[in-house]
Amino acid sequence: MLTSSNPPARQHTTTSATTDPDQVLQDWELFLGDAELEVRVLYRERAHLVAALTAHPGVRSVVRTVDPDATLPTCTTVVYFDTAEGQLSWHIADADLDLVAHVPAVDPADPRAQWDGHTTAEKYRRLRNLNERAASARR
């Protein structure tokens, strides 16, 4: 749903109708800069949700650690949740660590910081089940 606080993604428009390679390159650099900013905003929003999940009643424990195998150099922290439905985990951008500063930091060798092999689909199935449990408990 689009609201004034949730505007639609910007459309790429060129600054001129030219075939000049330098101008075309400049136009694309501007467009990609906008796209990178939008991705950054989305990751920040996701990090807020991960931080909120730390207070979920179905979370038994939560820790954060450095991922020595991280594929993105600016996204090296993983937050691991132990829940009744199984483990959930998300990488957090270094720029968003302020949102999870309250989560205990542990050594990567800590047993609570060991990935259980879940897929993204499995993670979100577990999260859905966890939320259904919490909603049922409130009724």
C-alpha positions as CSV (number, residue, x, y, z in Angstrom):
1,M,0.0,0.0,0.0
2,L,1.4,3.4,-1.0
3,T,1.1,6.3,1.4
4,S,2.8,9.6,1.7
5,S,5.3,8.0,4.1
6,N,5.7,5.1,1.7
7,P,6.2,6.7,-1.8
8,P,6.5,4.6,-4.9
9,A,10.0,3.8,-6.1
10,R,11.4,6.5,-8.3
11,Q,11.5,5.9,-12.0
12,H,14.7,6.3,-13.9
13,T,14.7,9.3,-16.3
14,T,17.5,10.5,-18.3
15,T,18.7,14.1,-18.1
16,S,18.7,14.3,-21.9
17,A,17.7,12.4,-25.0
18,T,21.3,11.9,-26.1
19,T,23.3,9.0,-27.3
20,D,26.5,10.6,-26.0
21,P,28.3,7.8,-24.2
22,D,29.5,10.1,-21.4
23,Q,26.0,11.4,-20.7
24,V,24.4,8.0,-20.9
25,L,27.0,6.7,-18.3
26,Q,26.3,9.7,-16.1
27,D,22.6,9.1,-16.3
28,W,23.1,5.4,-15.3
29,E,25.4,6.4,-12.4
30,L,22.6,8.6,-11.1
31,F,20.0,5.9,-11.5
32,L,22.2,3.3,-9.8
33,G,22.9,5.6,-6.9
34,D,19.1,5.9,-6.4
35,A,18.8,2.2,-6.6
36,E,21.6,1.6,-4.0
37,L,19.9,4.1,-1.7
38,E,16.6,2.4,-2.0
39,V,18.2,-1.0,-1.3
40,R,19.9,0.5,1.8
41,V,16.6,1.9,3.0
42,L,15.0,-1.6,2.6
43,Y,17.8,-3.2,4.5
44,R,17.4,-0.7,7.3
45,E,13.7,-1.4,7.5
46,R,14.4,-5.1,7.7
47,A,16.9,-4.5,10.5
48,H,14.3,-2.7,12.4
49,L,12.0,-5.7,12.2
50,V,14.8,-8.1,13.2
51,A,15.5,-5.9,16.2
52,A,11.8,-5.9,17.1
53,L,11.7,-9.7,16.8
54,T,14.2,-9.9,19.7
55,A,11.3,-9.1,22.0
56,H,8.9,-11.7,20.5
57,P,7.4,-13.9,23.2
58,G,8.4,-17.1,21.3
59,V,12.1,-16.3,21.2
60,R,14.0,-18.3,23.8
61,S,17.3,-16.7,23.1
62,V,19.0,-14.4,20.7
63,V,22.7,-13.7,20.0
64,R,24.7,-11.9,17.4
65,T,28.1,-12.8,16.1
66,V,30.5,-12.0,13.3
67,D,30.1,-14.3,10.2
68,P,33.7,-15.2,9.1
69,D,32.3,-16.4,5.8
70,A,30.1,-13.3,5.1
71,T,29.9,-12.7,1.3
72,L,29.3,-8.9,1.7
73,P,32.0,-6.9,3.4
74,T,29.5,-4.4,4.8
75,C,27.1,-7.1,6.2
76,T,29.2,-9.3,8.5
77,T,27.0,-9.7,11.6
78,V,24.4,-12.5,11.9
79,V,21.6,-12.4,14.5
80,Y,20.5,-15.9,15.6
81,F,17.2,-16.6,17.2
82,D,16.4,-19.8,19.0
83,T,12.6,-20.3,19.0
84,A,10.1,-23.1,19.6
85,E,9.8,-23.4,15.8
86,G,13.5,-23.7,15.3
87,Q,16.4,-21.3,14.5
88,L,15.9,-18.1,12.6
89,S,18.8,-15.9,11.4
90,W,19.5,-12.8,9.5
91,H,22.6,-10.9,8.4
92,I,22.6,-7.3,9.5
93,A,24.5,-4.5,7.7
94,D,27.3,-3.0,9.7
95,A,25.5,0.3,9.4
96,D,22.5,-1.1,11.3
97,L,24.3,-2.6,14.3
98,D,22.9,0.2,16.4
99,L,19.5,-1.5,16.2
100,V,20.8,-4.8,17.7
101,A,23.3,-3.4,20.1
102,H,21.2,-4.8,23.0
103,V,21.6,-8.3,21.6
104,P,24.5,-10.2,23.3
105,A,27.6,-10.5,21.1
106,V,29.2,-14.0,21.2
107,D,32.2,-15.7,19.6
108,P,31.5,-17.3,16.3
109,A,32.3,-20.7,17.9
110,D,29.5,-20.2,20.5
111,P,27.0,-23.1,20.1
112,R,24.1,-20.6,20.0
113,A,25.7,-19.0,16.9
114,Q,25.8,-22.1,14.8
115,W,23.6,-22.1,11.7
116,D,21.3,-25.1,11.6
117,G,21.2,-25.2,7.8
118,H,17.7,-23.8,7.4
119,T,16.8,-22.3,4.0
120,T,15.2,-18.9,3.6
121,A,11.9,-20.6,2.9
122,E,12.2,-22.7,6.0
123,K,13.1,-19.6,8.1
124,Y,10.0,-17.8,7.0
125,R,7.8,-20.9,7.5
126,R,9.2,-21.1,11.1
127,L,8.5,-17.4,11.6
128,R,4.9,-17.7,10.3
129,N,4.3,-20.7,12.7
130,L,5.9,-18.7,15.6
131,N,3.6,-15.8,14.9
132,E,0.5,-18.1,14.7
133,R,1.4,-19.6,18.1
134,A,1.8,-16.1,19.6
135,A,-1.5,-14.9,18.1
136,S,-3.3,-18.0,19.4
137,A,-1.9,-17.5,22.9
138,R,-3.3,-14.0,23.0
139,R,-6.9,-15.1,22.2
